[in-house]
């Protein structure tokens, strides 16, 4: 799959998630998540032509492997676990949180990331991003200094991931957004071509070309 992606995305340098250069963004965690893969594969299908995010699902949070990850990665603090899934192919915004985000690949996908220290005055240049291919079953912990957004699919079938974050992340702010802090523990900037987000009040701070992952 990685070789195929590289052939049809020659303008991008798509690396393996196991490449050493990913170490400044996060790490790959070894954990048996077969219970997650079986549960999600049997009950979830990506919506056609759109993307969905369900921050917290108790049925997922109670799975044994999710409980183990909440202990080994988050040190027993309360976490949420939910779904990010759909047919996304572009990076049209970018976000970050305080604390790691852990992503379980229910299907293969491409993760596009950047470094928070390259942001300047709430702007970030998309050409600084790096792309990593993540195969099914892989668990990736993205550090709090890692800029990221919706995963990109690698086939017409779409993508499915399970996302873990500290509890409270994404909850509404009592007095509404504060600058690029859109929700609790969620800082976000949109690309200027992301008209829907800009219209809703998001700051057009993602500069440069929109990165798109071409698929067969």
C-alpha positions in Angstrom: 0.0 0.0 0.0 2.8 2.5 0.9 4.5 1.8 -2.5 1.2 2.4 -4.3 0.6 5.7 -2.4 4.1 6.9 -3.2 3.5 6.2 -6.9 0.4 8.2 -7.2 1.5 11.0 -4.8 5.0 11.7 -6.2 4.7 15.3 -5.0 4.6 14.1 -1.4 7.3 12.3 0.6 5.0 9.7 2.3 7.0 7.9 4.9 6.3 4.8 7.1 5.1 5.6 10.6 8.1 3.5 11.8 10.5 5.9 10.1 13.0 7.4 12.6 11.9 11.0 11.7 8.5 10.4 13.3 10.1 10.4 16.8 9.8 14.1 17.2 6.0 13.8 16.6 5.2 10.8 18.6 5.7 7.0 19.0 4.3 3.7 18.0 2.8 1.7 20.9 2.8 -2.0 21.1 -0.5 -3.3 22.5 -3.0 -5.9 21.5 -6.1 -4.0 20.2 -7.8 -7.0 18.5 -10.9 -6.4 20.6 -11.1 -2.8 19.2 -10.6 -3.9 15.6 -13.2 -6.7 15.9 -15.8 -4.5 17.6 -15.4 -1.5 15.3 -15.1 -3.6 12.1 -18.4 -5.3 12.9 -20.4 -2.2 13.8 -19.0 0.8 11.9 -18.9 1.8 8.3 -17.5 5.1 7.1 -20.2 7.6 5.9 -20.0 8.2 2.2 -18.5 11.5 1.0 -18.2 13.0 4.5 -16.4 12.7 7.8 -17.6 12.1 11.3 -16.2 12.5 14.8 -17.8 11.0 17.9 -15.5 12.1 20.8 -16.7 9.6 23.4 -18.4 6.2 23.2 -18.8 4.2 26.4 -18.9 0.9 24.5 -15.4 1.6 23.2 -14.0 3.1 26.4 -15.0 -0.1 28.3 -13.0 -2.4 26.0 -10.0 -4.1 27.8 -7.3 -2.7 25.5 -8.7 0.9 25.8 -8.5 0.5 29.6 -4.9 -0.7 29.4 -4.0 2.2 27.1 -5.6 4.6 29.6 -3.2 3.3 32.2 0.0 2.9 30.3 -0.2 6.0 28.2 -2.3 8.4 30.4 -1.3 7.2 33.8 -4.8 6.4 35.0 -6.3 9.9 34.4 -9.8 9.9 32.9 -9.8 9.6 29.1 -12.4 9.6 26.3 -12.3 7.2 23.4 -14.3 7.8 20.2 -14.4 7.5 16.5 -13.0 9.5 13.7 -14.0 8.1 10.3 -15.0 9.0 6.8 -13.5 9.7 3.4 -11.2 12.6 4.0 -8.2 13.2 1.6 -7.0 16.7 2.6 -5.4 18.7 5.3 -7.7 21.8 5.4 -7.1 22.7 9.0 -4.7 21.8 11.9 -5.1 21.5 15.6 -3.3 20.7 18.8 -4.0 19.8 22.5 -2.3 19.8 25.8 -1.6 16.1 26.4 -1.1 13.3 23.9 -3.7 12.1 21.4 -3.6 8.3 20.8 -4.9 6.9 17.5 -5.8 3.3 16.8 -5.8 2.4 13.1 -8.9 0.3 12.4 -8.0 0.7 8.7 -4.9 1.9 7.0 -4.6 5.7 6.8 -2.2 8.6 6.3 -1.4 10.9 9.2 -0.3 14.4 8.3 1.6 16.2 11.1 3.7 19.3 12.0 5.5 20.8 14.9 3.9 23.4 17.2 7.2 25.3 17.4 6.9 26.2 13.7 3.7 28.1 14.3 4.1 31.9 14.1 1.3 34.3 15.3 -1.3 31.6 15.0 -0.2 30.7 11.5 1.4 27.6 10.1 2.8 26.9 6.6 1.5 23.6 5.2 4.7 22.9 3.3 6.3 22.1 6.7 4.0 19.2 7.3 5.1 15.6 6.9 3.0 12.6 5.8 3.1 9.1 7.4 1.4 5.9 6.3 -0.2 4.1 9.2 -1.2 0.4 8.6 -4.3 -1.2 10.2 -3.8 -2.2 13.9 -1.1 0.4 14.6 -1.3 2.5 17.7 0.2 6.0 17.4 0.7 8.4 20.3 0.9 12.0 19.0 2.6 14.3 21.5 1.1 17.6 22.6 3.6 19.4 20.5 2.3 17.7 17.3 0.0 19.6 15.0 -2.5 17.2 13.3 -6.1 16.9 12.0 -8.4 14.4 10.4 -6.7 11.3 9.0 -6.6 10.7 5.3 -8.0 7.6 3.7 -5.8 5.5 1.4 -8.6 3.8 -0.6 -12.2 4.4 -1.8 -13.4 2.5 1.2 -12.6 5.4 3.6 -10.8 5.3 6.9 -11.8 4.4 10.5 -9.7 5.3 13.6 -10.3 5.3 17.3 -9.1 8.4 19.1 -8.1 8.7 22.8 -7.8 12.0 24.6 -7.9 13.3 28.2 -11.5 13.7 29.3 -12.9 17.2 28.8 -11.1 17.7 25.5 -13.5 19.1 23.0 -16.1 20.2 25.6 -17.7 23.6 24.9 -16.1 26.7 26.5 -18.6 28.5 28.8 -17.9 31.9 27.2 -17.3 30.6 23.7 -14.1 30.4 21.7 -11.1 32.5 22.7 -8.9 33.2 19.7 -7.9 29.9 18.2 -8.9 28.0 21.3 -12.2 26.7 19.9 -13.2 24.2 22.6 -11.6 23.0 25.8 -8.1 21.8 25.1 -8.6 22.2 21.4 -6.7 24.9 19.5 -7.5 25.0 15.8 -6.7 27.0 12.6 -8.4 26.5 9.3 -7.1 26.8 5.7 -8.4 29.9 3.9 -10.0 27.5 1.3 -12.0 25.8 4.1 -15.0 28.1 3.6 -17.3 26.3 6.0 -14.8 26.6 8.9 -14.0 30.2 8.1 -17.6 31.1 7.8 -18.2 29.6 11.3 -15.5 31.9 12.7 -12.3 29.8 12.6 -9.1 31.7 12.0 -7.6 31.2 8.5 -4.1 30.5 9.8 -3.1 27.4 7.8 -1.1 28.9 4.9 0.2 27.5 1.6 -1.3 24.7 -0.5 -3.8 22.3 0.8 -2.2 18.9 1.1 -4.2 16.2 -0.7 -3.6 12.4 -0.6 -4.6 10.9 -4.0 -6.1 7.5 -4.0 -7.0 4.9 -6.6 
